[in-house]
Amino acid sequence: MKTIHSSKFKILFTLFLTLSVIGTQDANAQFWKKKKKEVKKTTTTKKAPPKKKGKSIKSLTKSSKKIEGLFTIYQDTVTGSIKLLVKKKQLDKDFIYFSQIADGVVEAGQFRGAYQGSSVFHVKKYFDKLDFYAPNTSFYFDKKSALSKSSEANISDAVVATAKILASDDKKGEYLIDANGLFLSETFTRVKRPRFPGQSPFSFSLGRFDKYKSKIHAIKNYPENTNVKTEYVYNNPSVLNGGSNAITDGRNVSIKVFHTFMNMPKEDYKPRMDDPRVGYFLTQTNDMTTTNTINYRDMIHRWKLVKKNPDAAISEPVTPITWWIENTTPLKWRETIKEGVLAWNEAFEKAGFKNAMVVKVQPDDADWDAGDVRYNVLRWTSSPNPPFGGYGPSFVNPRTGEILGADIMLEFVHFTNRVFADKLYNDAASNMKLETVEELKNKQLFEKHNPNFCSMGHVMHNNLQLGAAVIQANGGSDLDMEAIKKEGMKSLIMHEVGHTLGLNHNMKASQLFSPAQLADKDFIKGKALTGSVMDYAGINITNDRSKQGQYADMAVGPYDVWAIQFGYTPFKNKTEKNALLNRSTEPELTFGNDADDMRSSSNGIDPRVMIGDLSNDQITYSINRFELVNTMMKKIKTQFTKKGETYEDLRRAYYTLQSQSAIAGGVISRFVGGVYVDRATFGQEGGTQPYTPVSLKDQKRAMTAMKKYIFAPNAFNVPKDVYNYLARQRRGYNFFGRTEDPKINEQILGYQTYVLSHLLHPNTLQRISNSELYGNQYKLSNFMTDLNTMMFKPDVYGSINSFRQNLQAVYTKRLIEMISGRTSGRYNIAARSMAIYNLKNIKTWVSNGTGDLATKAHKNHLKTLITNAMKEIK
């Protein structure tokens, strides 16, 4: 068996060896044949193929429409895609980018006319790419200083976009790039807002940017600017909140944006530096080479005005500030709007310019639209959810602060009788809790990045609602109604035009006249009722109707004239300018902007810098407003109902009047713990110490007024049968998911809590404590004892009505939150000590068994809350 296997193996091995040898010979033969062929090939000389040429600009744009201008654009006539031509001479040169919302949705924070800001950019070539750089313009280096050589140290410029060069023309010095990535994206401007920490997932938000659906809408090109209008589409197939009925489909939301590239203006404009005594919008820069204590180098925003005749005291400008009334403007308002714009010429004449402001009307057949930055336009809209009543933004050269263009947006609804009654209620209800540290930071972040936001239209709307209610209640005519609307319109236009001239708000200007002067119709006729139309002042209404004069500002104020003089006068020297600025201590020139005002308890310390107030005695003014409301409430049912009509007018009047009481309470509350601020420089004539606490007398006056009109058992009292008629007109299924009955207790508590929240705000209590060290005579211990007494003593031994029960419960919970809640860390030790002291007194007061059953249950509730809270104190 072994022998057989061995023989088979030998045969197989021999066969394998033979095949291997044959295979090797065959392979060698093939190799040498190949070698011979290769040798043969080398002997034949063949021309190298021609080098492949790159595509030319002409070939890449042969199916495109050429749109020449600052940056020439080619738009493909088949696909609509665009390409941008950049010339070699445009490289490393400053340009300005500006964007504006052409149309949007309010829920997304983007609405028609909203300016997105301006920035400097330049284009750099990097091998086969073009980079779009946005240099950091926040810092200034004096070129004479050696430090200027390190001006780029630890400062980040932004590479906004990079595009590959598709083709170039060396002879002409031109580069072609794909521009879809520049304009059909959020490359240059962010439209979709980020979500803040803690923001509800049910809040409205734009979906993902949809590149496929987004498109170029229009291109307009000029020698000095390139304009591209785009439509951005945001897609969210699983949207939770589809927004209001202004949005057709929440899964697909469109925002239209104007993009503008502009040439940098000529370098013949001289920036004017800021002074803290006057209120202008600023381009803020820091001087990194100065040795001064403060290195601010802030430039005010203003137009470039140059006299035709430099030697004349008053001269027309070479180029006036020209405004166009958009052809969408209702005919009945055009003359009033024109008057509001031209009212500023009075101020410019004091600055040396005649006819600085010019007004024209856009023709119906105009070939330009309001989005064209070459035109300053007064525009009208009638939006489903108006974000403003008037809005006057401008855009500037970031290097100098020179204003390059502006618009004014006006909302029709603010000149109708439609009132946002639910908003009035919701605004009050939103004050029922103190914001946490995180919520406060989010709020401050929004306010920091939105310094130009203006609510004057809303303020004017509320003022006109009150004025209309007073006129109607006193049997006024249609002519009276038209007159008050015209006053409101002119006042609003003057305010918004002021913004476009560079002025920011002056919330301290309402101190101009006394209550008696405001009630003298002959004295105030044709005047500004305030020092500046840039305030959010209350409406001028006299309780004695025979003394009623004008309701709003009819001319620019003395501060406005002075501010324009500072910003626009071509001063011959510093002495002239300083002489003008040293007038800042004159009472009519007092100034405080949004960062100084006390509408929010989170900022501001001077009660004179407030909104919704009027006169140099705000406490008396507010008391008069309380009395007006209480008087009108007695007859509200008969004066605001008509046979055959619904109760919407009655409901509107009720909410308008009650909200006025809340506004008056807010004004008065700011005097408690208030500190007057004087920004005069050291040694300036008429100046006082920078910080002076409000007098004990005025703080006590404020407490007495709040006790009577806000917190008393009979505060916000109206005839009981009025509540039965506060019905909304039904519309389809609008009541679905909620009940329509008037929420009176919650509404009144919201108004009371608005005032209480300020009094117990950590900033207020901290300021009371600190100001005791520099003159405040109303000690924290006295204030908190007075407040405690005010909340409980009037009805502690009797039956307590529902308004007071709600108020006492909220007040008690606030004291508890001061010592053990999430926000307790924001209170100082003195405030927490007084909170414990007050809680113990409350527990003693509510331990009596008096009152009806509801009162006994209420007292037991408070006692339980306090007992449990005391157990947690460590």
GISUL-V821691 format. One record per residue. N is the residue number from 0. SS is DSSP state (H for helix, E for strand, - for the rest). Layout:
# GISUL-V821691
N/SS
N/SS
This chain:
# GISUL-V821691
0/-
1/H
2/H
3/H
4/H
5/H
6/H
7/H
8/H
9/H
10/H
11/H
12/H
13/H
14/H
15/H
16/H
17/H
18/H
19/H
20/H
21/H
22/H
23/H
24/H
25/H
26/H
27/H
28/H
29/H
30/H
31/H
32/H
33/H
34/H
35/H
36/H
37/H
38/H
39/H
40/H
41/H
42/-
43/-
44/-
45/-
46/-
47/-
48/-
49/-
50/-
51/-
52/-
53/-
54/-
55/-
56/H
57/H
58/H
59/H
60/-
61/-
62/-
63/E
64/E
65/E
66/E
67/-
68/-
69/-
70/-
71/-
72/E
73/E
74/E
75/E
76/-
77/-
78/-
79/-
80/-
81/E
82/E
83/E
84/E
85/E
86/E
87/H
88/H
89/H
90/E
91/-
92/-
93/-
94/E
95/E
96/E
97/E
98/E
99/E
100/E
101/E
102/E
103/-
104/E
105/H
106/H
107/H
108/-
109/E
110/-
111/-
112/-
113/-
114/E
115/E
116/E
117/E
118/E
119/E
120/E
121/E
122/E
123/E
124/E
125/E
126/-
127/-
128/E
129/E
130/E
131/E
132/E
133/E
134/-
135/-
136/-
137/-
138/E
139/E
140/-
141/-
142/-
143/-
144/-
145/H
146/H
147/H
148/H
149/H
150/-
151/-
152/-
153/-
154/-
155/-
156/-
157/E
158/E
159/E
160/E
161/E
162/E
163/E
164/E
165/E
166/E
167/E
168/E
169/-
170/-
171/-
172/-
173/E
174/E
175/E
176/E
177/E
178/-
179/H
180/H
181/H
182/H
183/-
184/-
185/-
186/-
187/-
188/-
189/-
190/-
191/-
192/-
193/-
194/-
195/-
196/-
197/-
198/-
199/-
200/-
201/-
202/-
203/-
204/-
205/-
206/-
207/E
208/E
209/-
210/-
211/-
212/-
213/-
214/E
215/E
216/E
217/E
218/E
219/E
220/E
221/-
222/-
223/-
224/E
225/E
226/E
227/E
228/E
229/E
230/E
231/E
232/E
233/E
234/E
235/-
236/-
237/-
238/-
239/-
240/-
241/-
242/-
243/-
244/-
245/-
246/-
247/-
248/-
249/-
250/-
251/E
252/E
253/E
254/E
255/E
256/E
257/E
258/E
259/E
260/E
261/E
262/E
263/-
264/-
265/-
266/-
267/-
268/-
269/-
270/-
271/-
272/E
273/-
274/-
275/-
276/-
277/-
278/-
279/E
280/-
281/E
282/E
283/-
284/-
285/E
286/E
287/-
288/-
289/-
290/-
291/-
292/-
293/-
294/-
295/E
296/-
297/-
298/E
299/E
300/-
301/E
302/-
303/-
304/-
305/-
306/E
307/-
308/-
309/-
310/-
311/-
312/-
313/-
314/E
315/E
316/E
317/-
318/-
319/-
320/E
321/E
322/E
323/E
324/E
325/-
326/-
327/-
328/-
329/-
330/H
331/H
332/H
333/H
334/H
335/H
336/H
337/H
338/H
339/H
340/H
341/H
342/-
343/-
344/H
345/H
346/H
347/H
348/H
349/H
350/-
351/-
352/E
353/E
354/-
355/-
356/E
357/E
358/E
359/E
360/E
361/-
362/-
363/-
364/-
365/-
366/-
367/-
368/-
369/-
370/-
371/-
372/-
373/-
374/-
375/E
376/E
377/E
378/E
379/E
380/E
381/-
382/-
383/-
384/-
385/-
386/-
387/-
388/-
389/E
390/E
391/-
392/-
393/E
394/E
395/E
396/-
397/-
398/-
399/-
400/-
401/E
402/E
403/E
404/E
405/E
406/E
407/E
408/E
409/E
410/E
411/H
412/H
413/H
414/H
415/-
416/-
417/-
418/-
419/-
420/H
421/H
422/H
423/H
424/H
425/H
426/H
427/H
428/H
429/H
430/H
431/H
432/-
433/-
434/-
435/-
436/H
437/H
438/H
439/H
440/H
441/H
442/H
443/H
444/H
445/H
446/H
447/H
448/-
449/-
450/-
451/-
452/-
453/-
454/-
455/H
456/H
457/H
458/H
459/H
460/H
461/H
462/H
463/H
464/H
465/H
466/H
467/H
468/H
469/H
470/H
471/H
472/H
473/-
474/-
475/-
476/-
477/H
478/H
479/H
480/H
481/H
482/H
483/H
484/H
485/H
486/H
487/H
488/H
489/H
490/H
491/H
492/H
493/H
494/H
495/H
496/H
497/H
498/H
499/H
500/-
501/-
502/E
503/-
504/-
505/-
506/-
507/-
508/H
509/H
510/H
511/-
512/-
513/-
514/H
515/H
516/H
517/H
518/-
519/-
520/H
521/H
522/H
523/H
524/-
525/-
526/-
527/-
528/-
529/-
530/-
531/-
532/-
533/-
534/-
535/-
536/-
537/-
538/-
539/-
540/-
541/-
542/-
543/-
544/H
545/H
546/H
547/-
548/-
549/-
550/-
551/-
552/-
553/-
554/-
555/-
556/-
557/H
558/H
559/H
560/H
561/H
562/H
563/H
564/H
565/H
566/H
567/H
568/-
569/-
570/-
571/-
572/-
573/H
574/H
575/H
576/H
577/H
578/H
579/H
580/H
581/H
582/H
583/H
584/H
585/-
586/H
587/H
588/H
589/-
590/-
591/-
592/-
593/-
594/-
595/-
596/-
597/-
598/-
599/-
600/-
601/-
602/-
603/-
604/-
605/-
606/-
607/-
608/-
609/-
610/-
611/-
612/-
613/-
614/-
615/-
616/-
617/H
618/H
619/H
620/H
621/H
622/H
623/H
624/H
625/H
626/H
627/H
628/H
629/H
630/H
631/H
632/H
633/-
634/-
635/H
636/H
637/H
638/H
639/-
640/-
641/-
642/-
643/-
644/-
645/-
646/-
647/H
648/H
649/H
650/H
651/H
652/H
653/H
654/H
655/H
656/H
657/H
658/H
659/H
660/H
661/H
662/H
663/H
664/H
665/H
666/H
667/H
668/H
669/-
670/-
671/-
672/-
673/-
674/E
675/E
676/E
677/-
678/-
679/-
680/-
681/-
682/-
683/-
684/-
685/-
686/-
687/-
688/-
689/-
690/E
691/E
692/E
693/-
694/-
695/H
696/H
697/H
698/H
699/H
700/H
701/H
702/H
703/H
704/H
705/H
706/H
707/H
708/H
709/H
710/H
711/-
712/-
713/-
714/-
715/-
716/-
717/-
718/-
719/H
720/H
721/H
722/H
723/H
724/H
725/-
726/-
727/-
728/-
729/-
730/-
731/-
732/-
733/-
734/-
735/-
736/-
737/-
738/-
739/-
740/-
741/-
742/-
743/H
744/H
745/H
746/H
747/H
748/H
749/H
750/H
751/H
752/H
753/H
754/H
755/H
756/H
757/H
758/H
759/-
760/-
761/H
762/H
763/H
764/H
765/H
766/H
767/H
768/H
769/H
770/H
771/H
772/H
773/H
774/-
775/-
776/-
777/-
778/-
779/H
780/H
781/H
782/H
783/H
784/H
785/H
786/H
787/H
788/H
789/H
790/H
791/H
792/H
793/H
794/H
795/-
796/-
797/-
798/-
799/-
800/-
801/H
802/H
803/H
804/H
805/H
806/H
807/H
808/H
809/H
810/H
811/H
812/H
813/H
814/H
815/H
816/H
817/H
818/H
819/H
820/-
821/-
822/-
823/H
824/H
825/H
826/-
827/-
828/H
829/H
830/H
831/H
832/H
833/H
834/H
835/H
836/H
837/H
838/H
839/H
840/H
841/H
842/H
843/H
844/H
845/-
846/-
847/-
848/-
849/-
850/-
851/-
852/H
853/H
854/H
855/H
856/H
857/H
858/H
859/H
860/H
861/H
862/H
863/H
864/H
865/H
866/H
867/H
868/H
869/H
870/H
871/H
872/-
873/-
